[in-house]
Amino acid sequence: MEKRHAYRNLKLCSKDCLCLFVCPTGAADTETGQIDFDKCIGCGACAAACPARAITMLPNKMPAQQVKQQEVIQALFEVANQKIEEIKILKYLLEQATDEDKKLYQACIHSNKVVIEDLMREAGYMLPQSKNTNQFLQSLRQKGPTKIIDQLLDKLTVND
């Protein structure tokens, strides 16, 4: 069986903390809101006990990124650029909007940002194990090495 570890989505967490009581290793920590990867044995007890379903089990090694044809990537970027233009228009409209309409424009802006994130992820960006992410972190390291960037580069193995 593939090794896995628990991951808590803090946006979903209701702070019921049942995960603390069922975790056999004490990996769940409510003070930081994180699950200690080094302590987690991947049993899934915390995920099963979480009433908010805020904990999911992830593989320790992410699968290789799907290879995309250049035409597909180009099409994804074109749609993302259209969404960026829509955001610019919506921000302009937001400045002119009545209080009644502001929530609608803000929701549309947020929705477009989520779509852009999904498009970039699909195009091979924003995945921790992607070559693109590695190159981005390497460029940050060249501007001045930091401990956190070095730690990320050590942990994120490129597999695409």
Phi and psi restraints in degrees (value plus and minus 20) as a CYANA .aco file:
   2 GLU   PHI     -87.5   -47.5
   2 GLU   PSI     115.9   155.9
   3 LYS   PHI     -89.6   -49.6
   3 LYS   PSI     120.3   160.3
   4 ARG   PHI    -157.5  -117.5
   4 ARG   PSI     150.8   190.8
   5 HIS   PHI    -164.6  -124.6
   5 HIS   PSI     140.3   180.3
   6 ALA   PHI    -106.3   -66.3
   6 ALA   PSI     125.9   165.9
   7 TYR   PHI    -154.6  -114.6
   7 TYR   PSI     110.6   150.6
   8 ARG   PHI    -123.9   -83.9
   8 ARG   PSI     106.8   146.8
   9 ASN   PHI    -108.3   -68.3
   9 ASN   PSI      87.3   127.3
  10 LEU   PHI     -83.7   -43.7
  10 LEU   PSI     -45.2    -5.2
  11 LYS   PHI     -89.5   -49.5
  11 LYS   PSI     -47.7    -7.7
  12 LEU   PHI    -114.0   -74.0
  12 LEU   PSI     -40.2    -0.2
  13 CYS   PHI     -82.8   -42.8
  13 CYS   PSI     107.7   147.7
  14 SER   PHI    -117.5   -77.5
  14 SER   PSI     -16.5    23.5
  15 LYS   PHI      43.3    83.3
  15 LYS   PSI       9.3    49.3
  16 ASP   PHI     -93.8   -53.8
  16 ASP   PSI     -43.9    -3.9
  17 CYS   PHI      43.2    83.2
  17 CYS   PSI       2.9    42.9
  18 LEU   PHI     -83.8   -43.8
  18 LEU   PSI     -46.2    -6.2
  19 CYS   PHI     -80.1   -40.1
  19 CYS   PSI     -52.6   -12.6
  20 LEU   PHI     -84.0   -44.0
  20 LEU   PSI     -55.8   -15.8
  21 PHE   PHI    -100.3   -60.3
  21 PHE   PSI     -44.3    -4.3
  22 VAL   PHI    -121.3   -81.3
  22 VAL   PSI     -35.2     4.8
  23 CYS   PHI     -90.0   -50.0
  23 CYS   PSI      98.0   138.0
  24 PRO   PHI     -92.8   -52.8
  24 PRO   PSI     -34.0     6.0
  25 THR   PHI    -132.7   -92.7
  25 THR   PSI     -25.1    14.9
  26 GLY   PHI      54.1    94.1
  26 GLY   PSI       6.0    46.0
  27 ALA   PHI     -93.7   -53.7
  27 ALA   PSI     -47.2    -7.2
  28 ALA   PHI     -97.3   -57.3
  28 ALA   PSI     108.4   148.4
  29 ASP   PHI    -149.6  -109.6
  29 ASP   PSI      92.8   132.8
  30 THR   PHI    -100.4   -60.4
  30 THR   PSI     -38.9     1.1
  31 GLU   PHI     -87.0   -47.0
  31 GLU   PSI     -62.6   -22.6
  32 THR   PHI    -114.1   -74.1
  32 THR   PSI     -36.8     3.2
  33 GLY   PHI      58.7    98.7
  33 GLY   PSI     -12.9    27.1
  34 GLN   PHI    -130.3   -90.3
  34 GLN   PSI     147.6   187.6
  35 ILE   PHI    -133.9   -93.9
  35 ILE   PSI     105.5   145.5
  36 ASP   PHI     -90.3   -50.3
  36 ASP   PSI      90.1   130.1
  37 PHE   PHI     -78.7   -38.7
  37 PHE   PSI     -57.7   -17.7
  38 ASP   PHI     -88.8   -48.8
  38 ASP   PSI     -50.6   -10.6
  39 LYS   PHI    -107.7   -67.7
  39 LYS   PSI     -46.8    -6.8
  40 CYS   PHI     -87.0   -47.0
  40 CYS   PSI     107.9   147.9
  41 ILE   PHI    -120.8   -80.8
  41 ILE   PSI     -20.0    20.0
  42 GLY   PHI      56.3    96.3
  42 GLY   PSI       6.0    46.0
  43 CYS   PHI     -94.4   -54.4
  43 CYS   PSI     -46.3    -6.3
  44 GLY   PHI      65.7   105.7
  44 GLY   PSI     -16.7    23.3
  45 ALA   PHI     -81.1   -41.1
  45 ALA   PSI     -60.3   -20.3
  46 CYS   PHI     -85.7   -45.7
  46 CYS   PSI     -61.8   -21.8
  47 ALA   PHI     -84.1   -44.1
  47 ALA   PSI     -60.4   -20.4
  48 ALA   PHI     -87.5   -47.5
  48 ALA   PSI     -52.3   -12.3
  49 ALA   PHI    -106.1   -66.1
  49 ALA   PSI     -36.5     3.5
  50 CYS   PHI     -92.0   -52.0
  50 CYS   PSI      94.0   134.0
  51 PRO   PHI     -89.8   -49.8
  51 PRO   PSI     -43.6    -3.6
  52 ALA   PHI    -108.6   -68.6
  52 ALA   PSI     -25.0    15.0
  53 ARG   PHI      35.9    75.9
  53 ARG   PSI      18.2    58.2
  54 ALA   PHI    -107.2   -67.2
  54 ALA   PSI     -29.0    11.0
  55 ILE   PHI    -131.4   -91.4
  55 ILE   PSI     108.7   148.7
  56 THR   PHI    -145.7  -105.7
  56 THR   PSI     138.1   178.1
  57 MET   PHI    -119.0   -79.0
  57 MET   PSI     106.6   146.6
  58 LEU   PHI    -136.3   -96.3
  58 LEU   PSI     129.1   169.1
  59 PRO   PHI     -88.8   -48.8
  59 PRO   PSI     125.3   165.3
  60 ASN   PHI     -84.9   -44.9
  60 ASN   PSI     -52.5   -12.5
  61 LYS   PHI    -137.4   -97.4
  61 LYS   PSI     101.6   141.6
  62 MET   PHI     -93.4   -53.4
  62 MET   PSI     126.2   166.2
  63 PRO   PHI     -87.2   -47.2
  63 PRO   PSI     139.4   179.4
  64 ALA   PHI     -83.3   -43.3
  64 ALA   PSI     126.1   166.1
  65 GLN   PHI     -88.3   -48.3
  65 GLN   PSI     121.0   161.0
  66 GLN   PHI     -87.7   -47.7
  66 GLN   PSI     114.6   154.6
  67 VAL   PHI     -95.3   -55.3
  67 VAL   PSI     112.1   152.1
  68 LYS   PHI    -133.2   -93.2
  68 LYS   PSI     124.5   164.5
  69 GLN   PHI     -93.4   -53.4
  69 GLN   PSI     129.7   169.7
  70 GLN   PHI     -78.7   -38.7
  70 GLN   PSI     -54.5   -14.5
  71 GLU   PHI     -84.1   -44.1
  71 GLU   PSI     -57.1   -17.1
  72 VAL   PHI     -87.5   -47.5
  72 VAL   PSI     -66.0   -26.0
  73 ILE   PHI     -80.2   -40.2
  73 ILE   PSI     -63.5   -23.5
  74 GLN   PHI     -80.6   -40.6
  74 GLN   PSI     -62.9   -22.9
  75 ALA   PHI     -84.5   -44.5
  75 ALA   PSI     -59.4   -19.4
  76 LEU   PHI     -83.5   -43.5
  76 LEU   PSI     -61.3   -21.3
  77 PHE   PHI     -85.7   -45.7
  77 PHE   PSI     -57.6   -17.6
  78 GLU   PHI     -83.3   -43.3
  78 GLU   PSI     -63.2   -23.2
  79 VAL   PHI     -86.0   -46.0
  79 VAL   PSI     -61.2   -21.2
  80 ALA   PHI     -80.8   -40.8
  80 ALA   PSI     -61.8   -21.8
  81 ASN   PHI     -85.0   -45.0
  81 ASN   PSI     -56.0   -16.0
  82 GLN   PHI     -83.3   -43.3
  82 GLN   PSI     -60.8   -20.8
  83 LYS   PHI     -85.7   -45.7
  83 LYS   PSI     -55.8   -15.8
  84 ILE   PHI     -84.4   -44.4
  84 ILE   PSI     -62.0   -22.0
  85 GLU   PHI     -83.8   -43.8
  85 GLU   PSI     -59.6   -19.6
  86 GLU   PHI     -82.0   -42.0
  86 GLU   PSI     -60.0   -20.0
  87 ILE   PHI     -82.3   -42.3
  87 ILE   PSI     -62.1   -22.1
  88 LYS   PHI     -79.3   -39.3
  88 LYS   PSI     -64.7   -24.7
  89 ILE   PHI     -84.7   -44.7
  89 ILE   PSI     -64.2   -24.2
  90 LEU   PHI     -83.7   -43.7
  90 LEU   PSI     -57.0   -17.0
  91 LYS   PHI     -85.8   -45.8
  91 LYS   PSI     -58.3   -18.3
  92 TYR   PHI     -83.4   -43.4
  92 TYR   PSI     -66.5   -26.5
  93 LEU   PHI     -83.7   -43.7
  93 LEU   PSI     -54.8   -14.8
  94 LEU   PHI     -82.2   -42.2
  94 LEU   PSI     -59.8   -19.8
  95 GLU   PHI     -82.2   -42.2
  95 GLU   PSI     -52.4   -12.4
  96 GLN   PHI    -112.2   -72.2
  96 GLN   PSI     -29.3    10.7
  97 ALA   PHI     -95.0   -55.0
  97 ALA   PSI     134.3   174.3
  98 THR   PHI     -97.6   -57.6
  98 THR   PSI     142.8   182.8
  99 ASP   PHI     -76.2   -36.2
  99 ASP   PSI     -53.4   -13.4
 100 GLU   PHI     -84.5   -44.5
 100 GLU   PSI     -56.0   -16.0
 101 ASP   PHI    -111.5   -71.5
 101 ASP   PSI     -35.6     4.4
 102 LYS   PHI     -79.2   -39.2
 102 LYS   PSI     -60.9   -20.9
 103 LYS   PHI     -82.9   -42.9
 103 LYS   PSI     -57.7   -17.7
 104 LEU   PHI     -84.0   -44.0
 104 LEU   PSI     -67.3   -27.3
 105 TYR   PHI     -84.2   -44.2
 105 TYR   PSI     -61.0   -21.0
 106 GLN   PHI     -83.6   -43.6
 106 GLN   PSI     -59.0   -19.0
 107 ALA   PHI     -85.8   -45.8
 107 ALA   PSI     -60.0   -20.0
 108 CYS   PHI     -85.8   -45.8
 108 CYS   PSI     -59.9   -19.9
 109 ILE   PHI     -82.4   -42.4
 109 ILE   PSI     -67.0   -27.0
 110 HIS   PHI     -81.4   -41.4
 110 HIS   PSI     -64.2   -24.2
 111 SER   PHI     -79.7   -39.7
 111 SER   PSI     -64.0   -24.0
 112 ASN   PHI     -83.7   -43.7
 112 ASN   PSI     -57.8   -17.8
 113 LYS   PHI     -84.8   -44.8
 113 LYS   PSI     -59.8   -19.8
 114 VAL   PHI     -84.2   -44.2
 114 VAL   PSI     -62.4   -22.4
 115 VAL   PHI     -82.4   -42.4
 115 VAL   PSI     -62.1   -22.1
 116 ILE   PHI     -81.5   -41.5
 116 ILE   PSI     -63.6   -23.6
 117 GLU   PHI     -78.2   -38.2
 117 GLU   PSI     -66.0   -26.0
 118 ASP   PHI     -82.6   -42.6
 118 ASP   PSI     -61.7   -21.7
 119 LEU   PHI     -83.8   -43.8
 119 LEU   PSI     -63.2   -23.2
 120 MET   PHI     -86.5   -46.5
 120 MET   PSI     -58.6   -18.6
 121 ARG   PHI     -83.1   -43.1
 121 ARG   PSI     -64.1   -24.1
 122 GLU   PHI     -84.9   -44.9
 122 GLU   PSI     -52.7   -12.7
 123 ALA   PHI     -98.1   -58.1
 123 ALA   PSI     -24.5    15.5
 124 GLY   PHI      84.0   124.0
 124 GLY   PSI      -8.1    31.9
 125 TYR   PHI    -129.6   -89.6
 125 TYR   PSI     138.9   178.9
 126 MET   PHI      54.6    94.6
 126 MET   PSI     -13.3    26.7
 127 LEU   PHI    -114.2   -74.2
 127 LEU   PSI     109.7   149.7
 128 PRO   PHI     -78.2   -38.2
 128 PRO   PSI     -52.4   -12.4
 129 GLN   PHI    -111.8   -71.8
 129 GLN   PSI     -15.4    24.6
 130 SER   PHI    -100.2   -60.2
 130 SER   PSI     134.1   174.1
 131 LYS   PHI     -81.3   -41.3
 131 LYS   PSI     -56.9   -16.9
 132 ASN   PHI     -80.9   -40.9
 132 ASN   PSI     -63.3   -23.3
 133 THR   PHI     -84.1   -44.1
 133 THR   PSI     -63.2   -23.2
 134 ASN   PHI     -80.7   -40.7
 134 ASN   PSI     -64.6   -24.6
 135 GLN   PHI     -83.2   -43.2
 135 GLN   PSI     -58.5   -18.5
 136 PHE   PHI     -84.0   -44.0
 136 PHE   PSI     -65.5   -25.5
 137 LEU   PHI     -84.7   -44.7
 137 LEU   PSI     -58.2   -18.2
 138 GLN   PHI     -81.4   -41.4
 138 GLN   PSI     -59.4   -19.4
 139 SER   PHI     -86.3   -46.3
 139 SER   PSI     -55.9   -15.9
 140 LEU   PHI     -87.3   -47.3
 140 LEU   PSI     -58.1   -18.1
 141 ARG   PHI     -82.6   -42.6
 141 ARG   PSI     -56.6   -16.6
 142 GLN   PHI     -86.3   -46.3
 142 GLN   PSI     -46.9    -6.9
 143 LYS   PHI     -97.2   -57.2
 143 LYS   PSI     -33.7     6.3
 144 GLY   PHI     130.8   170.8
 144 GLY   PSI      89.1   129.1
 145 PRO   PHI     -81.8   -41.8
 145 PRO   PSI     118.8   158.8
 146 THR   PHI    -147.9  -107.9
 146 THR   PSI     135.2   175.2
 147 LYS   PHI     -80.3   -40.3
 147 LYS   PSI     -62.8   -22.8
 148 ILE   PHI     -86.8   -46.8
 148 ILE   PSI     -58.0   -18.0
 149 ILE   PHI     -86.2   -46.2
 149 ILE   PSI     -62.2   -22.2
 150 ASP   PHI     -81.8   -41.8
 150 ASP   PSI     -61.3   -21.3
 151 GLN   PHI     -84.4   -44.4
 151 GLN   PSI     -61.9   -21.9
 152 LEU   PHI     -82.9   -42.9
 152 LEU   PSI     -65.1   -25.1
 153 LEU   PHI     -83.2   -43.2
 153 LEU   PSI     -54.5   -14.5
 154 ASP   PHI     -88.1   -48.1
 154 ASP   PSI     -55.5   -15.5
 155 LYS   PHI    -108.2   -68.2
 155 LYS   PSI     -48.9    -8.9
 156 LEU   PHI    -113.9   -73.9
 156 LEU   PSI      79.2   119.2
 157 THR   PHI    -103.2   -63.2
 157 THR   PSI     106.5   146.5
 158 VAL   PHI     -90.7   -50.7
 158 VAL   PSI     106.9   146.9
 159 ASN   PHI    -156.6  -116.6
 159 ASN   PSI      20.9    60.9
